Amino acid sequence: MVDWNQREDFDDLRTATGRVEAFVRANELPGDLLSAEFKTFSQWNEDGIIQHLIRHVPIDNPTFIEFGVEDYREANTRFLLVNNGWRGLIIDGGEAHQKFVYEESTLGWRYPIDARRAFITPETINDIFRDAGFVGDIGRLSIDVDGLDYWMWKAIEVVSPRIVVVEFNSTFGTDHAITVPYDDPAFDYVAAHYSHLFFGASLPAFVDLAERKGYRFVGCESHGANAFFVRDDVARSIRALSVAEGYVASQFRSARDESGRLVFTDSHRAQLDVIADMEVETVPEGRRAKIGELFQP
C-alpha cells in the first residue's frame, strides 16, 4: 500500500512531468488543441489544452472554479493550482474533496484553494460563488455535473470566466441543440436511465449558449468528453470553430445494460436506440421531444 509520503512524492513527480510536457508543447499554433494535449491530473488530456489556452489568452485574474469534482484526485484544474499557482474554488455535494484537500494531502496548506461542500442548482449557483468571494472576471470555469450542465452555465451571472470547459454528451451528435430538461434539481444520470447515457447536453446546445453569452467554441479534446470555449473579447488569435469542425465523437465506453454491466459498443446509433424513449429539450426554443423522434434511423 502506498503511504502518504509516497503519494506526495508521486504527485510531485507527476507535476514535474507535466511541466516538461508544457514546455515541449509551448510553440504549438494558437488553437491547435489536439497537439497541445497532455494529462497530469485531468481525467483525459485537458491539462495540456488548458496550458495552451492560458498561453494565448490574457489572464488578469488567475482564479478558477470547478464543480462536480468528486474527491479532486483527478481534476482538470489541479495542475493550474500546483503548477501555475492559481487561486481556486472547488465544490461538490459530497465531502471527499474536502477530506482529500485538507486531510489526505498538502494541497490545503500549500496552495490557495477553497474546497466547499454544497448542493448546486441553477437557483443557488450564483449565491454560492458570491459567498466564496468569487465574482467578476476570473480565469477559468469548469463544469462537470453529469446532468444539468447546460442549465448551470446558463444560470451563471456573477462570474465572467475567460475560459470555460464543459462536459458534453457526444452521443447526442451534431445535428440537434438538445439538453436533458430541467425538471428536478437533484437530477441523477444513474437513476435517470440504466444505460448511464442520458445526461447533459449536445455540443450544438453548448455552442449556441456560448455564442449568446459572448464566447466562441475553440475545440474538444481527443476523447470526445469536454468542449472548450474562450470569451470573445480575449480570444485574440484563437479562431472560432463550427460544431462540425470541432466535434469529436467519444470512443470511451460508459454505457450499461439493464444488469449494470458495461456494454462494449462504440456505436452512437446503437446508444441512441437504447434511450429512444427519453425526452429531451431543444434549445433555445424549449420544445420537448423524445430522442427517437429527433434521431430517426
KEROTOR-579252 format. One record per residue (C-alpha): residue in three letters; z, y, x. Coordinates in steps of 0.001 Angstrom, whole numbers, plus 500000, padded with zeros to 6 digits. Last residue first. Example, Ala and Ser with C-alpha at 12.3 -4.5 7.8 and 13.67 -1.06 7.14 Angstrom:
<recs>
SER507140498940513670 ALA507800495500512300 
</recs>
This chain:
<recs>
PRO461820505738467217 GLN463002508840465278 PHE465651510854467044 LEU466742513512464568 GLU467291511206461596 GLY468985508509463684 ILE471318511104465146 LYS472531512044461689 ALA472138515655460680 ARG474294518751460213 ARG472729522225460398 GLY474708524876462263 GLU471717527028463195 PRO472875527805466755 VAL472907524972467358 THR472254521679465590 GLU475307519727464522 VAL475750516000464994 GLU476474513131462606 MET476873509542463785 ASP474735506903462059 ALA472323506471464981 ILE475132505855467484 VAL473865502458468700 ASP470219503491468303 LEU470826506455470596 GLN472082504085473305 ALA468966501927473031 ARG466761504973473452 HIS468902506152476353 SER468016502930478137 ASP470139502339481249 THR471718499184479847 PHE474647497184481093 VAL477071497462478205 LEU480654497669479412 ARG483159495647477379 GLY485247497220474629 SER484822494441472066 GLU482493496584469964 ASP480206497156472933 ARG480854499844475489 ALA478654502528477091 SER479722504027480444 ARG476904503060482761 PHE475614505563485302 GLN471896506359485307 SER472044509755483630 ALA468769511535482931 VAL468443514741484941 TYR467302517925483222 GLY466369520869485435 GLU462667521468484913 ALA462500520302481291 VAL465549522361480341 SER463921525427481853 LEU465196526712485158 ALA466482530171486013 ARG465965531373489560 ILE468613531671492234 SER467578534711494276 ARG470153537132492833 ALA472286535237490298 VAL474924537987490125 ASP473909539827486930 ASP472558536662485303 ARG475810534708485398 VAL475160531333487002 PHE474992527964485213 PHE475346524390486437 ALA474975521142484483 ASN477038518005484980 ALA476549514280484289 GLY472959513478485195 HIS473786511604488387 SER471608513870490563 GLU473454517089489845 CYS472027519460487277 GLY470156522756487566 VAL470142526554487548 PHE470643527412483863 ARG470964531162483473 TYR473881533038482018 GLY474250536075479746 LYS476327534580476922 ARG473319534045474638 GLU471480532439477552 ALA474406530116478196 LEU474601529036474560 ASP470915528082474526 VAL471240526272477852 PHE474308524428476568 ALA472543523228473433 PRO469426522266475416 LEU471636520128477734 SER472972518134474805 ALA476539518419473628 GLY479876516699473984 PHE480711513207472818 PHE479341510139471037 LEU478551507588473728 HIS482006505978474051 SER480448502911472315 TYR483444502362470004 HIS482815505660468267 ALA485052508655467540 ALA488192506962468854 VAL487024506927472461 TYR485393510347472041 ASP488686511880470948 PHE488542515047468814 ALA492014516619468540 PRO490642519988467392 ASP489011518158464445 ASP485875519268462608 TYR483934520890465421 PRO480659519017465182 VAL479399516972468151 THR476674519032469726 ILE472927519495469357 ALA470067521512470846 HIS467338518886470429 ASP464371517819472553 THR465925517347475982 GLY467972514162475766 PHE471109513367473741 THR471860510536476174 SER472449513140478890 ASN475605514349477199 PHE476619517442479131 GLU479553518103481460 VAL479900521792482163 VAL479974523872485335 VAL480068527663485076 ILE479581530132487926 ARG480241533877487715 PRO483122533386485328 SER483813536064482703 VAL487319535479481419 VAL488985536647478190 GLU486148535590475873 ILE485958531798475746 ALA485104530456472268 LYS481539529323473044 TRP482750527546476148 MET485286525537474158 TRP482872524838471313 TYR480324523310473704 ASP482954521185475469 LEU484322519727472219 GLY484163516131473375 ASP484585514711476834 VAL486936517508477955 ASP485052518595481065 ILE484715522354481514 SER484698524018484948 LEU484908527803485313 ARG484204529687488528 GLY484542532931490396 ILE486529535068488010 ASP485817538438486356 GLY488228539245483553 VAL491401537321482814 PHE493522534641484451 GLY497194535598484284 ALA498474532240483006 ASP499259533756479603 ARG495719535104479426 PHE494143531704480101 ILE496297530007477476 ASP495685532826474982 ASN491936532472475411 ILE491994528710474888 THR494115528657471749 GLU491536528803468944 PRO488842526852470797 THR491490524164471358 ILE493497523335474465 PHE496546521091474421 ALA498570522422477319 ARG500144521287480580 ARG499729523756483386 ALA498966523341487084 ASP498930526705488895 ILE497341526521492336 PRO497727528871495290 TYR497737526273498111 ARG500224524646500493 TRP503170524459498100 GLY501596522722495116 LEU498896520920497084 THR501413519005499224 SER501007515787497248 GLU502977513481494955 GLU505497515901493467 TYR503927519283492628 VAL500194518596492468 PHE500358514918491487 LYS503129515327488920 GLN501449518371487434 HIS498123516537487180 ALA499756513503485539 GLU501343515656482812 GLY498918515171479953 GLY497081517777477898 ASP495324519127480953 ILE495018522478482655 ILE494136523653486157 LEU494395527266487284 GLY493185528126490762 ARG493354530532493658 TRP490580529970496177 GLY491435528994499744 ASN487899527927500679 ASN488533524422501939 VAL491701523365500097 LEU491162525094496757 LEU487369525048496661 PHE487546521345497561 ARG489824520781494546 THR487498522480492081 ASN485275519463491298 ALA488140517120490529 GLU489238513611491509 ARG492932513434492335 TYR493458516045489648 ASP495506513679487405 GLU493396514234484230 VAL491421517421484991 GLY490316518357481444 PHE490494522000482349 GLU489267523790485441 ILE489754527489486128 PHE488718529125489373 THR489524532153491498 PRO487721533851494356 ASN487473537340492790 ASP484517539249494225 ILE482223536225494507 PRO478635537019495484 VAL476337534107494558 HIS474291532571497383 ARG476972530855499478 ILE479090530368496357 LEU476206528335494918 HIS475775526055497925 GLN479491525303498160 ILE479429524494494436 ILE476455522174494892 GLY478146520345497748 ASP481344519752495804 GLU479436518695492662 ASN478247515419494141 TRP479843512958491679 GLN483505512650490811 SER484497515598492968 PHE486959515316495868 THR484555515234498809 LYS481082514549497427 PHE477825516004498727 GLU474838517718497182 ALA472947520620498761 SER469533518947498632 LEU469946518390494888 LEU470945521982494264 ASP467923523703495770 GLY468754526983494017 PRO468727529138497141 LEU466985527252499971 GLU469180524913502013 ASN470449526559505191 ALA474143525697504924 ARG473564521995504328 VAL474895520785507696 PHE477812523207507482 ALA478798522015504010 GLU478719518366505130 VAL480876519214508148 ARG483374520966505916 GLY483364517985503581 THR484217515680506474 ALA487205517853507326 THR488372517758503710 ARG488032513982503570 LEU490045513700506773 ASP492766515915505310 ASP492782513679502228 PHE493243510610504431 ASP496105512241506327 GLU497788513135503040 ARG497317509571501807 GLN498840508171504980 ASN501830510480504610 TRP502481509369501002 ASP502194505644501684 VAL499096503479501271 MET500000500000500000 
</recs>
